[in-house]
Amino acid sequence: MSRLGLAAWVVIGVASAGIARAESVRLIGHFPADYREPSLLKRMGVDRIDGPDGGALGFALERALANRGHYSVVSLDRRGGDASLDGVLSGLVSTEINEARVTQEHENCVETKKDAFNNDQCVRKEKQTVYCRQRTIDMTADLRITRESDGGIAYSTRKPRQHVVTWCPGDSAPGAVDGVVRGMTDSIADEVAREISPYTENYAPRFYESRDGLPKEFGDRFKAAVRRTQTDLTGACAEMAAIDQATPQFAVAYDVGICAEARGEYEAAIDSYRRAATLRPRDTGDFNAAMNRVRKLIVQRDDERAQR
């Protein structure tokens, strides 16, 4: 069995593209990073991040990358000897804090009367101008990853963050600036780590059940095979493959593709999804989505093989 886990159970679904699909197989897929080039640089150095909050962002980047489990992270401030790096992350972060007086329109009670229980009840409200304070914190991080092999840029990004808080008379004062800034640096670091790290995801493609165009004998067999996926996926997939050989039909071809994907036979899965699209052109949206998903799985599989 491939690294792509193989397990199944019943998942109640709904119709999609006018075709009933009710059973699914739960899979675990290993997908490439949104920015694949830096993900090939396994030993990553985090260099100094310039700016008053650069130290905090540097620590946050080290934590976020290490937590992803993909990179061997080296802090250049504490690196000893001649450690060999594949890439170096560096950059600049700027933070600007502004406070200003602002006005707001508040509706306040200006006349009350006693109710039957002798409680004050507002009978007339008026809008009044209230003078408040507003604090705006703007942070922008410009970051890049350079390849140590040739100095080329493997990744470059700008991450802006803004936090605005307004408080008026009677309101509690906002939290300390330092806490907000730490939240911003953590948010930037987490986003960068997500973008440049491969990821593992649980997903559950649903089997098509349409028997349109199938002779009754094969239609009954196909319906039973779809139900069987929830208790005996291997046997169900073998039955679907036999039906597919005997009488090509789009739903059978698609489900044979799911079976191949579950076994980690990605090229065969794409072939089956492509045949399904040819047999049922009006539903190519579903079929193209499946092919795009498997192409990503192929990319990550090949990257992992190359790095072993």
PyMOL commands that set and color helices and strands:
alter all, ss='L'
color gray80, all
select helices_A, chain A and resi 36-39+54-68+177-196+216-228+233-246+250-262+266-279+281-307
alter helices_A, ss='H'
color red, helices_A
select strands_A, chain A and resi 6-9+24-31+43-50+72-75+87-114+120-147+153-167+199-203
alter strands_A, ss='S'
color yellow, strands_A
deselect
rebuild
show_as cartoon
